[in-house]
C-alpha cells in the first residue's frame, strides 16, 4: 500500500469574506503527481494556495506526511521550522522587488534604462534562493539553469525578461529550493511553442528527482509524467481519477457562441467605422539596443487602417519591446524613424495623444495594474488611459462600462475590487478597459492567458464580431494558433535576434 504524501481532510477554507472550500477531501499518495482541471474560478489556484499554506483553514485538517517523512529521514535541521520550507509554489504573477528590496517594480520600468538598473540580474536573483535546510541538494545552480535554458539570460535584469522568460526563471527559483512538493499554477502560460514542447522533459526530470508535482493546467496540456487528474467545479473536486481514465474531449466546447450584435453595435460608436489616417504604424529600420544587447534590428513594418495583424515570435524575440514603441511606453521611439497615426514620433505629440487612440492589454499590464479599484472603476479608467480611476466617476461612462462587462460575461464582478476576483476575470476586466473608448488600434498581447476554453472562445468570437462591424485595426500576439481571431489576415514574425522575417499575407 502506498504511503500518503498529503491528506486533506474535510477542510473549510475562507479568504476575505468568501468561503473557498467546504468539506473538501483530497489525498496524494507517494508516486502520484496530479493535474488540476476546471473552469476559471473553479478553485484550482485556491487549492494550490491552500496546500502551500497561504489560506487559513477554519475547519478540518491537513496532514503533511511529506514533512514527517523528511524529519524521520534527515532529522530536524536547526533552520527547518515548518512544512512550508519543503513546498514551492510557482504562481502566474511574479513578486520581484528592486535592488534595495524596498519597492515593487512599475509597469514602464523595463523600458527606461536608468530605472531598470534598479533590478537584480537573473544570476543575482537565483543566488538569493535558499535551499531547504538539511535536504540533499539535487537541483544545483548549474543543473537548474541548464534545464530551464537560462544560461544566456544570466546577466539580463529580471525586469527586462519577456513573459515566458520570467516563467522559466520562477520555475528555476522554485527548483533551487529543492522542495519535496512543487506546486505549479498554469506553468505553460506565456511559454512559446518550443519551450512548451520541452516541458514534458522538464517535468520528467523534476519528478525523477523525487519531487511530487501538483499543477493546474489545460485539459489538453497535461504532461506525460502526471499520473492523476482532479476536476474542480464550484470549489469542489467533482472527479478524481488516474490520468489514463481522463477524457479531455469531455471538455470540448459547443461552438455555438452567442454575441449580442445589437448590444455590440450600440457600444461601437460611428468613429469606429471610419479612419482619417493613411498609416496607423510605419516603422523604418528600427533599432533598439540596451548596452551591448540588441533587442530589435532593422524592423520595417507598415500597418494601415483596418488591417488585422498577428505578431508572432518566440520568448525573448522582442515582441513586447516592439509593442512598447507603438504604445508610447518606450523612450527609444524618439531615436527611431517611427510614424504613429500619421505623425512622426518626436514632432510634438504627447504620449497621452498616442494612448488615447490605442486600447492595450498585455501580461505586463496585468502584472503591474493596481488592484484596489472596483472592476467598474478599472474599466472606466480606460477612457483616461490611467492605471485606475483617479477622478469622479461619470454616470454615462459607468453605464458603458457595465455594458462591456455584460458583453464579456463578467457583469457580476462590477462592484467587486479587482484583487478579489479570479485572475481570468481580472484579465477580462482589462480587456473591457481596452475596448471601452472604441480606439483606432487594439493591441492584444497574449490576451487569453489564464482564460478557460469557454472564455477564450467567447472573447475570440467577440473580437471577430467587432472587426466585422468596424474599421478597427488589430495587433494580436499569441503563442497558440487556435487563439488568433479569424479576422486576422496578416502576420509579422520576429526571430530570436529581433529582426523580422518576411511578412505573410494570411494565416
Secondary structure, DSSP 8 states (H G I E B T S, - for coil): ---EEEEEEEEEEEETTEEEEEEEEEEEETT--EEEEESTTSSHHHHHHHHTT-SEEEEEEEE-HHHHHHHHHH---TT--SGGGGEEEE-SS---B-TTSSSB--GGGGG-HHHHTSS-BHHHHHHT----TTS---S-HHHHHHHTT-GGGTTSBGGG--HHHHHHHHHHHHHHTT-SEEEEESTTTT--HHHHHHHHHHHHHHHHTT-EEEEE--TT---TT--EEEEEETTEEEEEEEGGG--GGGG---S-----HHHHHHHS-GGGG----S-SEEEEEEEEEETTEEEEEEEEEEE-TT-EEEEE--TTSSHHHHHHHHTT--GGGGGSEEEETTEETTSS--HHHHHTTEEEE-HHHHHHS---SBHHHHHHGGGTT-SS--S---HHHHHHHHHHHHHTT-GGGTTSBGGGS-HHHHHHHHHHHHHTT--SEEEEESTTTT--HHHHHHHHHHHHHHHHHS--EEEEE-S-GGGS-TT--EEEEB-TTS-B---BS--
